Each structure stands twice: as C-alpha cells, then as structure tokens.
C-alpha cells in the first residue's frame, strides 16, 4: 500500500528535491514513509467483542428460542467478523483513539531516526521527515546541531503542515515535496553549507510497508 502511495516517479522527484535542498545547507534530510506505526492487532478483537455482545442482545430479542449452540455460533461469527473488519485500514483508523495514534507515531519516528543513521552525522545535522500513512501524521525530528541552529521559538510546524495537508488531500507526493523544499529553505537560512561539507546520508526515500 505504501509503495503504491508513491510511485517510482514520485520517489525520484522527492529524492531530487532532497538533493537540491542539501546543496545550500549542511543539514542531512531523510524522508521516511511508513504504512503504519503499529499493527494495532487488538482493535479487531475489541470490535468483535462488541459485535458478539450485540449478537447476544439481538438473539435474545428476536430469537428467544435459540439454543445455546446457535447463540454460541452467532457470537463466534460476530467475533470473527469484527477481527476481519479491523484489518480494513479505514475501519481500523476510525476505531483507534487519537492519543494512542500520537504515542505510536512519536515512538516510531524516534526509532526511525536512529535506524537510518540520522544521529551519526559528523556535525549532528540530521533531520527526519517522518510520514505515517495509516495515522495520517507527520513528525519532523532534528539532531542537536539542527536544534541549536533554529531561532528561539521556531519549530517545524510549517513543514509538518505541508506534508499533512498533502496526505489529507490524497496528494502525498506533492505534500512531501513541499515539506522537503520548505525544510531546505529553513535550514539554508540557519545552517548554510560550509567548506568540506559532504553528503553523509543517502537521498533515497525510505519506504516501509508495515
């Protein structure tokens, strides 16, 4: 699903935008797009329990003569149906509480920061644009060299808003492109290139179909 969201041409455009942005800054930009930050496996079973309880209620009202075996079969079917429905992404997304989504996205973004080498640049100038498709959230994380370069009160909220808007409008590639370009503009103003700067991290878009 995630790879279908960004076709090869989209990924090439984003990688070119990262390359162009890094020409004027010492920052190292990595774009990571994941399908989901967790399996959220309990969602389907919770839905199944609710459906099973409803099945019991309905059978008591409309089929009071039903046998225990029939009621059990009905509840088992409702439980299985809930599990299957919970595997459908739009339904799973609708059932997930916002605070859980926020927590899982933040945790996964922090892991991705370490996994893709952003904490290992020479001047600590790695910056991650992390896009979670199922959760429809974007996180921007900068290493300490990036954070020191920003002015007081500055944040990455504008970059986040650009990428999030693209996701919400079904134009993920355009949103990420806009985010990368704006990120490059901010970085070039605060952290311009210096003699000897090299490209320490690959410009490729990291795609994880989780």
Secondary structure, 3 states (H helix, E strand, C coil): CHHHHCCHHHHHHHHHHHHHHHCCECCEEEEEEECCCCCCCHHHHHHHHHHHHHHHHHHHHHCCCCCHHHHHHHHHHHHHHHHHHCCCHHHHHHHCCHHHHHHHHHHHHHHHHHHCCHHHCCCCCEEEEEEECCCCEEEEEECHHHHHHCCCCCCCHHHHHHHHHHHHCCCHHHHHHHHHHHHHHHHHHHCECCCCCCCCCCCCCEEECC
